[in-house]
Amino acid sequence: MDKNSNKSQDLILFGPPGAGKGTQSEMLCERLGLFHLSTGDILREAIAKGTETGKLARQYTDSGKLVPDEVVMKIVEEKIGEVGGNGGVLFDGFPRTLPQAGSLDEVQERGGRQIKLVISILVNDNEIISRLEGRRMCRHCNRIYHIAANPPAKEGICDVCGGELFQRNDDRREVIQERLKTYYAQTQPVLDHYRKKNLLKEVDGAKDPQEVSRQILAIIA
């Protein structure tokens, strides 16, 4: 028997902004009963609850500084502990840096867990820019539209509540390009880390969401 067969097996999902990672995370958690772990979400939760680590994180966020890796990892380890040994975890866009990847390896080993697969959703930059630059959001109900793929019945007006549609600042071309540069610079060493472990699988994120889901589930199966 595989010495790791009794370990809780977790997944990591990567993808640039606009790759559809949120849609796929939701599908995987629903289909496979995984706990969705997003570092942004659990940092906000720890700060809101006022845990000791959350208070430490707040010292950085309140001053506009990035929360150090060691603080992020403490909160991640606490959350994994809450999930327990019988539940799988989907790490959404985490780890973001090579030091975080090394620390996660250690946390997994201490907790009797292992990463089963690392899935990277591939979408070229032009497609990403097209997806994000054309996105519009309702100021009132936050419903999302796209000027080409999913336009409202009346330009600039939400079909549901009649609210004004607007383009978020981070959906402007120059901002998207910077976000992509940051993503590639941070993520490439992490992907290489998992590639060396023979854990990395890539899927074509340019296809429709249902087809991307089928690709991912086939890899997992």
trRosetta pair geometry for C-beta under 8 A, 3 or more apart (Angstrom, degrees):
i j d omega theta_ij theta_ji phi_ij phi_ji
1 5 5.4 -88 171 21 99 147
2 5 4.2 116 69 -45 94 98
4 7 4.9 -42 -171 16 74 125
4 114 5.3 11 -168 -13 128 159
6 112 7.8 -43 112 177 88 112
7 112 5.4 -154 -121 162 85 67
7 113 5.5 142 178 -130 102 24
7 114 4.6 67 115 0 144 101
8 85 5.5 -158 -38 -168 124 53
8 86 6.9 -144 -94 -102 116 7
8 87 6.8 19 -146 70 136 34
8 88 6.0 -173 -180 -91 94 57
8 89 7.6 61 140 0 122 88
8 111 7.8 -47 42 128 120 103
8 112 6.9 79 12 110 89 81
8 113 4.5 -35 67 -115 94 90
8 114 7.5 158 78 25 49 61
9 88 6.0 -19 79 -114 59 111
9 113 7.4 173 -80 -166 23 76
9 114 5.9 -21 -110 72 66 84
9 115 7.6 70 -161 -173 65 12
9 116 3.8 56 178 -54 111 120
10 34 7.8 113 -137 -144 67 116
10 88 5.5 167 -97 -164 57 76
10 89 4.3 -9 -126 58 119 83
10 90 7.1 -169 -167 -76 81 29
10 91 6.6 60 156 -16 120 98
10 108 7.3 -125 30 -119 130 118
10 113 5.9 33 -12 171 116 121
10 114 7.1 -180 25 91 83 34
10 115 5.5 -52 75 -107 89 54
10 116 6.4 164 58 4 31 87
11 28 6.9 -103 77 171 153 146
11 34 6.8 -45 31 -123 112 158
11 88 7.1 41 -1 166 88 117
11 89 7.6 -162 37 95 61 51
11 90 5.1 -11 69 -115 100 72
11 91 7.0 -161 98 25 49 74
11 115 7.3 105 -108 -156 21 74
11 116 6.0 -39 -76 56 69 99
11 117 5.4 -6 -123 65 87 86
11 118 7.5 161 -167 -91 60 35
11 119 6.7 2 -176 3 109 107
11 220 7.5 -28 -94 -105 138 115
12 90 7.8 153 -96 -165 24 54
12 91 4.5 -20 -110 66 75 111
12 94 7.3 -120 -138 79 100 53
12 95 7.8 -37 -134 11 139 65
12 115 6.0 -7 -15 -145 108 123
12 117 7.4 -150 36 105 69 52
12 118 4.4 -9 65 -118 111 79
12 119 7.1 172 87 25 57 63
12 194 7.3 -130 62 -94 141 159
13 21 5.9 146 135 -152 114 97
13 24 6.4 -177 -159 105 146 117
13 25 5.9 -165 64 -83 157 86
13 28 7.1 -177 -58 15 142 158
13 90 6.2 12 -5 -178 114 100
13 91 7.1 172 21 83 67 57
13 92 5.8 -12 61 -116 106 55
13 93 7.1 -31 90 -40 74 53
13 119 5.3 -13 -112 68 67 99
13 121 7.3 26 -175 -18 89 104
14 21 7.5 -67 161 -110 17 131
14 93 6.4 104 -116 -107 56 51
14 118 6.9 25 -5 175 111 92
14 119 7.0 -178 29 93 72 49
14 120 4.5 -17 71 -110 110 74
14 121 6.9 -165 95 19 55 72
14 187 6.2 131 -160 -156 133 130
14 190 7.7 162 -94 101 145 121
14 191 6.7 -123 68 -82 171 101
15 19 3.3 -138 167 81 116 147
15 20 6.8 -71 150 56 160 59
15 21 4.0 -177 53 -67 124 108
15 24 7.7 101 -13 36 152 137
15 93 7.5 -77 41 -84 65 90
15 120 6.7 151 -74 -165 62 52
15 121 3.5 0 -97 53 121 109
15 122 7.9 -117 -123 -49 82 24
15 123 7.2 50 -164 7 100 107
15 205 6.2 118 -137 -83 124 159
16 19 5.0 111 55 -40 64 117
16 121 7.9 -124 21 87 64 90
16 123 6.4 -124 48 56 109 98
16 128 5.7 -35 106 -109 127 148
16 179 7.9 117 -174 126 91 94
16 180 5.8 27 -160 -121 132 80
16 183 4.9 111 -123 126 82 162
16 184 7.6 -1 -96 -55 116 78
17 128 6.6 91 83 -168 71 119
17 132 6.5 35 130 -78 105 146
17 176 6.9 -143 88 -142 132 77
17 179 5.0 -2 4 136 147 134
17 180 6.9 -107 34 -72 102 69
17 183 6.6 -146 -11 -54 85 146
18 123 7.0 -121 106 91 87 150
18 127 8.0 175 128 120 120 73
18 128 4.4 124 80 -151 132 77
18 129 8.0 150 71 -48 170 21
18 131 4.4 139 -172 88 119 126
18 132 4.4 -86 -82 -51 137 104
18 176 7.6 19 -19 -143 140 115
19 121 4.4 134 156 104 128 122
19 122 7.7 105 -140 34 126 1
19 123 4.7 -175 -117 10 83 128
19 128 6.9 -23 -65 -102 68 102
19 205 4.7 -11 -168 169 91 163
20 23 4.7 -41 -174 38 84 119
20 24 5.9 81 128 -19 88 101
20 121 6.4 -133 62 170 88 159
20 123 7.7 116 9 -45 96 144
20 205 5.8 178 36 -162 114 108
20 209 5.8 -159 -163 -103 141 93
20 212 6.3 91 100 71 145 169
21 24 5.9 -62 -146 43 32 106
21 25 6.0 38 155 -26 68 107
21 92 6.7 124 155 -161 115 92
21 93 6.5 69 158 -54 158 103
21 121 6.1 -161 -79 27 79 142
22 25 5.7 -51 -144 32 28 113
22 26 6.5 29 157 -19 62 105
23 26 6.0 -58 -156 34 28 111
23 27 6.6 26 150 -17 64 107
23 209 5.1 -65 139 -139 149 132
24 27 5.5 -52 -147 36 36 113
24 28 6.2 34 157 -19 68 106
24 121 6.7 173 7 -67 160 141
24 209 7.4 -149 -64 -154 77 90
24 212 6.2 -82 -84 125 119 118
24 213 6.4 -169 -119 -88 80 74
24 216 6.2 121 -158 -27 120 163
25 28 6.0 -57 -146 37 28 108
25 29 6.3 24 159 -16 64 109
25 36 5.8 85 165 -130 110 116
25 38 8.0 46 -173 -64 161 108
25 90 6.0 154 -146 132 83 139
25 92 5.0 24 -113 -105 145 120
26 29 6.1 -58 -146 37 26 108
26 30 6.3 21 158 -15 63 112
26 36 7.7 4 -89 -87 47 147
27 30 6.0 -65 -151 40 27 108
27 31 5.9 13 162 -10 67 115
27 213 5.1 -82 151 -120 165 121
27 216 7.9 112 95 69 125 140
28 31 6.0 -61 -136 44 26 103
28 32 5.6 -18 179 20 66 118
28 34 5.9 -12 133 31 91 135
28 90 5.6 123 107 -101 126 151
28 216 6.8 -77 -79 135 110 140
29 32 6.9 -68 -120 55 16 83
29 33 7.5 21 -178 -151 50 5
29 34 4.7 -100 -115 66 61 86
29 35 7.2 63 -135 -118 108 5
29 36 4.7 -33 -84 -55 149 101
29 90 5.7 -107 -74 17 88 142
31 217 7.0 -59 131 -101 161 119
32 88 6.6 -52 139 71 111 142
32 90 7.9 112 73 -57 125 118
32 220 7.4 -86 -83 168 142 159
33 87 7.5 -115 137 -141 94 83
33 88 7.0 93 94 40 77 103
34 87 7.6 126 -140 172 42 85
34 88 4.6 -60 -112 98 84 99
34 89 6.3 113 -171 -141 95 11
34 90 4.2 79 135 -26 141 101
35 83 4.9 -123 11 -115 163 124
35 87 5.5 58 -21 147 115 126
35 88 7.0 176 15 93 77 47
35 89 5.0 -33 64 -110 97 67
35 90 6.9 -175 79 21 43 73
36 41 7.9 34 118 47 96 159
36 90 5.4 -22 -108 65 54 109
36 92 6.2 24 -170 -30 85 128
37 41 7.8 -154 -162 62 37 115
37 42 6.5 0 -156 -33 78 134
37 76 7.2 82 175 -139 132 84
37 79 6.1 135 -126 122 114 138
37 80 7.6 9 -98 -73 156 75
37 89 5.2 11 -8 -172 128 109
37 90 6.5 168 23 78 77 51
37 91 5.3 -30 75 -103 110 55
37 92 6.4 176 80 10 49 85
37 94 6.9 -83 116 50 97 135
38 41 4.1 73 74 8 101 111
38 42 6.8 163 79 -8 52 85
38 92 4.4 -31 -87 64 81 125
38 93 7.0 34 -132 43 81 104
38 94 7.3 155 -140 -13 37 121
39 42 6.0 -61 -140 44 33 101
39 43 6.0 38 159 -24 68 107
39 72 5.9 12 -157 -159 128 111
39 75 7.7 101 -148 91 78 120
39 76 6.7 -32 -107 -77 92 104
39 93 7.6 -106 15 90 100 91
39 94 4.9 124 -30 -82 113 140
39 96 7.6 -88 23 -19 152 115
40 43 5.9 -56 -147 34 26 111
40 44 6.5 22 157 -14 62 107
41 44 6.0 -61 -154 38 28 108
41 45 6.3 27 152 -20 66 109
42 45 5.3 -48 -142 37 38 116
42 46 6.2 41 157 -21 67 102
42 75 5.6 149 130 148 109 112
42 76 6.9 108 93 -89 153 53
42 79 5.0 -47 -139 -63 144 152
43 46 5.9 -54 -147 36 29 108
43 47 6.4 26 155 -16 63 108
43 54 7.8 145 -167 -121 49 76
43 57 5.7 -154 -156 175 93 155
43 61 7.6 139 157 -60 121 140
43 67 6.4 -169 -134 7 137 165
43 72 7.1 -35 -81 -117 114 77
43 75 6.1 82 -91 122 61 168
44 47 5.8 -57 -147 39 30 111
44 48 6.1 31 155 -20 66 109
45 48 5.7 -57 -145 38 29 111
45 49 6.2 21 158 -14 65 109
45 54 7.8 -103 103 -103 49 129
46 49 5.9 -58 -143 41 28 106
46 51 5.0 -66 -159 39 82 119
46 53 5.7 -47 -178 92 139 94
46 54 3.3 -163 146 -83 79 100
46 57 6.2 74 96 26 121 143
46 75 5.0 -87 -37 -131 161 120
46 78 7.3 94 -101 75 124 144
47 50 7.5 30 175 -71 31 40
47 54 4.5 -171 -78 -171 33 99
47 55 7.8 134 -126 -70 60 30
47 57 5.7 -101 -73 86 98 114
47 58 4.9 127 -134 -73 105 98
47 61 6.8 -35 -98 38 153 149
48 54 7.4 -92 31 -166 39 145
49 54 5.8 153 63 -17 82 168
50 54 5.8 -145 -131 88 8 130
50 55 6.3 39 -162 -62 60 94
51 54 4.1 95 49 4 78 109
51 55 7.0 -140 89 -9 40 81
51 78 7.3 121 156 173 162 167
52 55 5.9 -49 -152 29 30 111
52 56 6.8 30 148 -17 61 104
53 56 5.4 -51 -153 35 38 115
53 57 6.3 40 149 -20 68 103
53 71 6.5 156 -167 -161 91 78
53 74 4.6 -161 -125 116 138 123
53 75 5.1 -178 130 -73 136 79
53 78 6.4 -162 28 -20 150 148
54 57 5.6 -51 -147 36 33 112
54 58 6.3 40 152 -28 64 103
54 75 7.2 96 -72 -104 66 117
55 58 5.6 -49 -149 28 32 116
55 59 7.2 44 150 -29 60 93
56 59 6.0 -44 -165 15 36 114
56 60 7.8 23 145 -7 60 99
56 71 5.5 -151 117 -129 116 121
56 74 7.9 22 65 66 141 149
57 60 6.0 -62 -168 37 44 106
57 61 6.2 29 147 -12 78 111
57 67 5.0 4 -142 -124 89 132
57 71 5.3 155 -83 157 80 130
57 72 7.9 98 -107 -75 117 54
57 75 6.7 19 -52 -50 142 139
58 61 5.6 -58 -135 44 38 105
58 62 5.6 39 165 -23 73 110
59 62 6.4 -52 -140 35 19 109
59 63 6.9 0 160 -1 53 114
60 63 6.3 -76 -154 46 28 98
60 65 4.4 -93 -163 79 82 100
60 66 6.7 -44 168 96 128 23
60 67 4.7 145 81 -94 147 61
60 68 7.1 -164 -81 -9 156 75
60 71 7.2 166 0 56 142 164
61 64 7.6 45 -174 -73 33 21
61 65 7.5 -100 -69 57 23 61
61 67 6.5 -8 -52 -59 87 102
67 71 5.1 -108 175 83 97 125
67 72 5.5 120 113 -58 112 90
68 71 5.0 90 64 8 81 101
68 72 7.1 -146 99 -5 41 89
69 72 5.5 -58 -147 38 34 113
69 73 6.1 32 157 -20 69 108
69 97 6.6 -88 -95 61 126 132
69 99 5.2 6 -165 108 172 121
69 100 5.4 -134 -143 -73 111 82
69 103 6.7 157 159 -3 111 153
70 73 5.7 -52 -145 36 30 112
70 74 6.7 38 153 -25 62 100
70 103 7.7 -162 -102 -114 54 155
71 74 5.7 -47 -152 28 35 113
71 75 6.8 29 152 -13 64 104
72 75 6.0 -63 -157 39 32 107
72 76 6.2 32 149 -20 68 109
72 100 6.8 -31 95 -114 132 115
73 76 5.3 -51 -142 38 36 115
73 77 6.1 36 158 -20 67 104
73 100 6.8 -166 -71 -132 101 74
73 103 4.6 -63 -112 145 147 143
73 104 7.3 -134 -123 -66 101 62
73 107 6.6 -157 -170 -53 99 136
74 77 5.9 -56 -149 36 28 109
74 78 6.4 31 152 -21 63 106
75 78 5.6 -50 -148 33 33 115
75 79 6.4 31 154 -18 65 105
76 79 5.9 -59 -150 37 30 108
76 80 6.4 31 153 -19 66 106
76 94 7.3 -166 -108 155 135 147
76 104 7.2 -57 130 -102 151 89
76 107 6.7 15 108 -173 108 175
77 80 5.7 -51 -145 36 33 112
77 81 6.4 39 153 -23 63 104
77 107 4.9 -130 -95 -137 99 125
77 111 7.5 -170 -147 -50 83 129
78 81 5.7 -56 -156 33 30 115
78 82 6.8 32 148 -21 63 102
79 82 5.5 -49 -154 29 38 114
79 83 6.8 42 148 -22 65 99
80 83 5.6 -49 -156 28 38 115
80 89 6.3 -48 -115 -55 86 159
80 107 6.6 116 35 156 158 119
80 111 5.9 -45 132 -111 127 173
80 113 7.1 -105 -175 0 129 159
81 84 7.5 40 173 -71 36 43
81 111 7.1 -128 -81 -116 68 125
83 87 4.5 -122 173 76 95 124
83 89 5.8 -15 -145 -72 178 105
84 87 5.7 76 65 14 84 102
85 111 7.5 -167 -94 167 80 87
85 112 6.2 1 -124 83 113 122
85 113 7.6 -149 -130 -70 66 90
89 113 7.7 17 20 -166 116 151
91 94 4.6 -107 179 72 103 89
91 95 7.4 -11 164 -27 143 54
91 104 7.7 35 -107 -146 163 149
93 96 6.8 21 153 -80 80 91
94 100 7.0 -96 -167 151 80 138
94 104 7.7 147 144 -80 90 145
95 98 7.9 112 123 -96 128 10
95 100 3.4 175 -158 114 117 108
95 101 4.3 -163 69 -67 145 60
95 103 7.5 139 -108 54 144 90
95 104 5.1 -139 -46 -15 125 137
95 190 5.9 -163 90 -134 90 134
96 100 5.9 47 44 37 61 155
96 186 5.3 -15 169 159 84 132
96 187 7.1 -60 -153 -81 57 73
96 190 7.1 -120 177 -45 15 157
97 100 4.6 97 57 6 78 104
97 101 7.1 -136 100 -8 43 85
97 186 6.0 -69 -85 -161 68 94
97 189 7.7 12 -163 75 51 119
97 190 6.8 -166 -176 -63 7 116
98 101 5.4 -49 -148 31 37 115
98 102 6.6 36 154 -17 66 101
98 189 4.6 -50 -61 126 116 125
98 190 5.9 -146 -78 -76 57 68
98 193 6.1 156 -128 -54 84 138
99 102 5.7 -53 -149 36 35 111
99 103 6.3 32 154 -17 67 107
100 103 5.6 -56 -146 40 33 111
100 104 6.1 36 154 -23 67 105
100 190 7.7 -14 68 -105 98 124
101 104 5.7 -52 -147 34 29 112
101 105 6.7 38 151 -24 61 100
101 190 5.1 170 -54 -132 136 88
101 193 4.9 85 137 101 158 164
101 194 7.4 -120 -151 -46 133 89
102 105 5.7 -47 -156 26 34 116
102 106 6.9 30 149 -15 63 103
102 193 7.9 -111 -57 -149 71 146
103 106 5.6 -55 -155 36 38 112
103 107 6.3 38 149 -20 69 105
104 107 5.4 -51 -143 37 37 113
104 108 6.1 41 156 -22 67 105
104 115 7.8 55 134 -51 116 125
105 108 5.9 -57 -150 35 26 112
105 109 6.5 25 154 -18 62 107
106 109 5.8 -55 -148 35 31 110
106 110 6.4 29 155 -17 65 107
107 110 5.9 -56 -148 38 30 110
107 111 6.2 11 159 -5 65 115
108 111 6.1 -70 -145 48 25 100
108 113 4.5 -99 -154 82 76 91
108 114 5.8 102 164 -98 125 34
108 115 6.5 -57 -117 -28 164 80
109 112 7.9 37 -179 -67 28 27
109 113 7.9 -89 -51 54 19 62
115 118 6.4 20 164 -54 129 90
115 194 7.5 -83 120 -125 149 114
115 199 5.9 39 115 -157 112 153
116 199 7.7 145 125 -145 24 104
116 220 7.9 59 119 -137 128 81
117 199 6.0 178 -133 -175 33 81
117 201 6.0 -20 -166 13 110 118
117 219 6.7 131 -159 134 155 110
117 220 6.4 -126 18 -100 158 71
118 191 7.5 178 135 -127 135 63
118 194 4.2 -2 27 167 160 158
118 199 4.7 69 8 125 101 103
118 200 4.8 -35 79 -97 109 61
118 201 7.1 151 78 21 54 67
119 201 5.4 -24 -107 72 69 93
119 202 7.6 145 -161 -99 57 25
119 203 6.3 10 -172 -4 103 113
119 216 5.9 51 -158 -128 159 99
119 219 6.6 131 -103 90 115 151
120 191 6.0 36 -77 -121 147 122
120 200 6.4 10 -8 -164 115 99
120 201 7.3 177 23 87 75 42
120 202 4.9 -29 70 -107 98 75
120 203 7.4 169 82 22 48 69
121 202 7.9 152 -95 -158 15 64
121 203 5.7 -28 -110 68 61 96
121 205 3.8 75 173 -69 96 130
121 212 6.8 32 -130 -160 114 128
122 202 5.4 33 -25 -175 121 110
122 203 6.8 177 18 78 85 41
122 204 6.1 -42 66 -112 99 40
122 205 5.5 173 65 11 38 98
122 206 7.7 -38 104 -19 74 88
123 127 5.1 -113 177 87 98 125
123 128 5.5 121 114 -61 114 89
123 131 7.9 -8 161 -3 149 143
123 205 4.1 -70 -53 86 97 115
123 206 5.5 142 -122 -65 78 71
124 127 5.1 90 63 11 77 104
124 128 7.1 -141 101 -7 38 91
124 206 7.0 14 11 -74 86 124
125 128 5.4 -55 -147 36 35 115
125 129 6.2 34 157 -19 69 104
125 177 7.9 53 -169 -114 122 72
125 180 5.9 74 -123 -163 103 162
126 129 5.9 -53 -147 36 30 110
126 130 6.3 31 153 -19 63 107
127 130 5.6 -54 -147 37 31 113
127 131 6.3 32 155 -21 65 106
127 206 5.6 -87 -128 -114 172 96
128 131 5.8 -57 -150 35 28 110
128 132 6.2 7 162 -3 66 112
128 176 6.8 168 130 177 99 120
128 180 6.5 119 105 -88 153 126
129 132 6.3 -65 -140 46 26 98
129 133 5.4 19 168 -16 68 119
129 173 6.2 42 -156 -128 113 81
129 176 5.4 132 -112 117 73 147
129 177 7.4 20 -95 -65 116 77
130 133 6.3 -52 -123 40 19 105
130 134 6.2 5 173 -5 56 118
130 148 7.8 -37 175 36 100 144
131 134 6.7 -84 -160 43 15 100
131 135 6.8 29 150 -45 59 104
131 146 7.3 -50 -153 -123 56 136
131 149 7.9 2 -122 -1 70 144
132 135 5.5 -40 -153 3 37 121
132 171 4.8 -152 165 -139 86 81
132 176 5.1 150 88 -107 142 132
133 167 7.9 8 -167 -148 47 130
133 171 6.2 158 -101 164 31 83
133 172 7.2 61 -119 -138 81 24
133 173 5.5 24 -100 -72 126 78
133 176 6.5 -78 -59 -16 86 155
134 146 4.8 52 121 -165 106 84
134 147 4.5 -120 -163 33 93 95
134 148 5.4 -39 -163 10 156 96
134 149 7.2 106 113 9 139 92
135 144 6.4 -27 -162 -163 100 101
135 145 7.4 141 -159 81 51 47
135 146 5.7 -34 -97 -99 53 77
135 167 7.2 113 85 -130 66 75
135 168 7.3 -20 100 21 111 102
135 171 5.1 -114 60 -140 108 148
136 144 7.4 142 78 -159 47 53
136 145 4.7 -21 66 67 97 97
136 146 7.1 164 17 -95 80 25
136 147 6.4 86 -17 -53 118 83
136 152 7.8 -78 84 -17 136 110
136 156 7.9 -113 -170 -111 154 44
136 165 4.2 38 159 171 123 117
136 166 6.6 147 -156 65 83 17
136 167 6.0 -55 -104 -77 70 64
137 142 6.0 -15 -174 -149 107 51
137 143 7.3 159 -154 77 58 39
137 144 5.7 -24 -100 -102 76 65
137 145 7.6 -178 -80 23 29 74
137 165 6.7 150 72 -151 24 71
137 166 6.2 -36 63 63 76 71
137 167 7.8 120 18 -109 82 22
137 168 6.1 40 12 -43 129 100
138 141 4.9 1 100 51 138 75
138 142 5.9 -80 66 -23 87 9
138 143 4.5 34 6 42 128 81
138 144 8.0 -110 3 -60 82 29
138 145 7.7 83 -41 -9 84 104
138 158 3.9 42 -108 -81 127 136
138 160 7.2 -69 -60 49 169 107
138 161 6.5 105 177 48 147 111
138 163 4.4 89 -172 80 100 123
138 164 7.3 133 -149 76 59 35
138 165 5.7 -44 -88 -94 55 68
139 163 5.2 -149 55 168 75 118
139 164 5.0 12 11 66 124 87
139 165 7.5 -155 -14 -95 80 19
139 166 5.8 57 -60 3 98 118
140 158 6.7 -123 45 19 107 155
140 161 5.0 -126 95 105 134 142
140 162 7.8 11 30 73 154 59
140 163 3.1 -151 12 -89 115 146
140 164 7.6 106 -19 29 95 61
141 158 6.4 141 37 178 110 161
141 160 5.7 -82 61 92 159 128
141 161 4.6 137 -21 -1 128 142
141 163 6.0 174 6 8 82 142
143 158 5.7 114 53 -144 124 117
143 159 7.7 -100 114 46 157 82
143 160 5.4 126 -33 18 158 135
143 161 7.6 159 0 11 125 102
144 150 7.8 52 119 89 76 137
145 150 5.3 -144 -154 107 60 92
145 151 6.2 65 175 -134 117 27
145 152 5.3 -41 -117 -43 160 85
145 158 7.7 -158 -29 -112 128 66
145 165 6.2 -35 37 -132 130 142
146 149 4.1 8 88 50 137 93
146 150 4.5 72 35 39 89 83
146 151 6.9 -74 88 -63 51 54
147 151 5.5 40 -155 -96 34 97
148 151 6.9 50 -62 -48 8 102
151 155 7.4 -25 -177 -97 115 68
152 155 6.8 149 69 -98 100 22
152 156 7.4 -118 55 34 137 20
152 157 5.8 -168 132 74 149 57
152 158 6.3 -114 -115 -117 142 23
152 159 5.1 -166 -146 -40 89 89
152 165 6.5 -158 -14 -39 143 148
153 157 7.8 -52 67 81 75 100
153 159 5.4 95 5 -100 101 104
154 157 4.3 -6 90 49 108 121
154 159 7.8 145 24 -84 80 67
156 164 6.6 -20 167 -151 86 69
156 165 5.2 -151 -154 45 39 101
157 162 6.1 -18 -174 -149 103 50
157 163 7.5 149 -157 74 57 31
157 164 7.1 -42 -104 -107 54 40
157 165 6.6 -102 -43 -7 10 101
158 161 5.1 3 99 50 133 74
158 162 5.9 -58 65 2 87 8
158 163 4.4 20 12 50 133 77
158 164 7.6 -22 -13 22 95 9
158 165 6.0 145 -57 -61 73 90
167 171 5.3 -127 -175 81 86 119
167 172 6.8 96 140 -69 122 76
168 171 4.5 88 62 2 86 108
169 172 6.1 -36 -169 -2 43 114
169 175 6.4 109 146 -47 69 167
170 175 5.1 -134 -138 140 45 140
170 176 7.4 109 165 -70 61 63
170 179 6.8 76 -170 -56 99 142
171 175 7.2 10 24 74 12 123
171 176 6.7 32 -151 -61 33 108
172 175 4.7 75 64 15 84 110
172 176 6.9 -158 87 -13 36 90
173 176 5.7 -57 -145 34 28 112
173 177 6.4 28 158 -20 64 105
174 177 5.8 -50 -150 33 31 113
174 178 6.8 30 152 -16 62 105
175 178 5.8 -56 -153 37 35 110
175 179 6.3 37 150 -22 67 106
176 179 5.6 -55 -148 36 32 114
176 180 6.4 32 153 -20 65 104
177 180 5.8 -52 -149 34 31 112
177 181 6.6 34 151 -20 63 103
178 181 5.6 -50 -148 33 35 113
178 182 6.4 34 153 -17 65 105
179 182 5.8 -55 -151 37 31 111
179 183 6.3 34 151 -23 65 107
180 183 5.5 -52 -145 34 33 114
180 184 6.4 27 159 -15 66 105
181 184 6.2 -59 -148 38 27 105
181 185 6.2 25 157 -18 64 112
182 185 5.9 -59 -145 38 28 110
182 186 6.1 16 162 -10 65 113
183 186 6.3 -68 -148 42 23 102
183 187 5.5 -1 169 -4 65 125
184 187 6.2 -64 -124 46 22 99
184 188 5.7 32 178 -36 64 109
185 188 7.0 -41 -135 15 13 108
186 189 7.7 -83 173 34 30 96
186 190 7.2 8 143 -6 67 119
187 190 5.4 -67 -155 43 47 112
187 191 5.8 45 152 -22 82 105
188 191 5.7 -53 -144 36 31 110
188 192 6.4 33 156 -20 64 105
189 192 5.5 -53 -148 37 33 115
189 193 6.5 45 149 -29 64 100
190 193 5.4 -45 -154 24 35 119
190 194 6.9 21 154 -7 64 102
191 194 6.1 -61 -152 43 34 101
191 195 6.0 42 149 -28 68 107
191 200 6.0 83 -167 -120 76 146
192 195 5.3 -50 -141 33 33 117
192 196 6.5 37 158 -22 63 101
193 196 6.3 -59 -162 30 25 110
193 197 7.1 12 146 -8 59 109
194 197 5.4 -58 -151 42 43 110
194 199 4.5 -81 -175 69 94 109
194 200 4.5 115 111 -57 101 97
195 198 7.6 36 179 -76 36 29
195 199 7.7 -104 -77 50 21 66
195 200 4.4 -35 -83 22 64 141
197 200 7.8 103 61 -17 81 83
201 219 4.9 142 142 -160 160 143
203 212 6.0 106 139 -151 130 77
203 215 4.3 130 -141 121 119 135
203 216 5.8 -47 -57 -67 163 74
203 219 7.1 -108 -68 -23 111 142
204 207 5.4 69 108 -10 103 106
204 212 7.2 -129 84 -102 59 81
204 215 6.7 179 36 -83 76 169
205 212 5.7 45 -120 -115 55 133
207 211 4.0 -80 142 88 130 131
207 212 5.5 166 75 -53 97 78
207 215 7.6 117 52 -21 141 132
208 211 5.1 87 59 11 75 104
208 212 7.2 -142 97 -7 35 90
209 212 5.5 -55 -146 36 35 113
209 213 6.3 39 154 -22 67 103
210 213 5.6 -51 -152 33 32 115
210 214 6.6 34 149 -20 64 103
211 214 5.5 -49 -149 33 36 114
211 215 6.6 41 150 -22 65 100
212 215 5.6 -50 -153 32 34 114
212 216 6.5 31 152 -17 65 105
213 216 5.8 -57 -150 37 32 110
213 217 6.2 25 157 -14 68 109
214 217 5.9 -56 -141 40 30 106
214 218 6.2 33 157 -23 64 107
215 218 5.9 -59 -151 34 26 111
215 219 6.6 26 153 -19 63 105
216 219 5.8 -56 -154 33 32 111
216 220 6.4 28 152 -16 66 107
217 220 5.6 -53 -146 38 35 112
217 221 6.1 37 155 -22 67 107
218 221 5.7 -54 -145 36 30 111
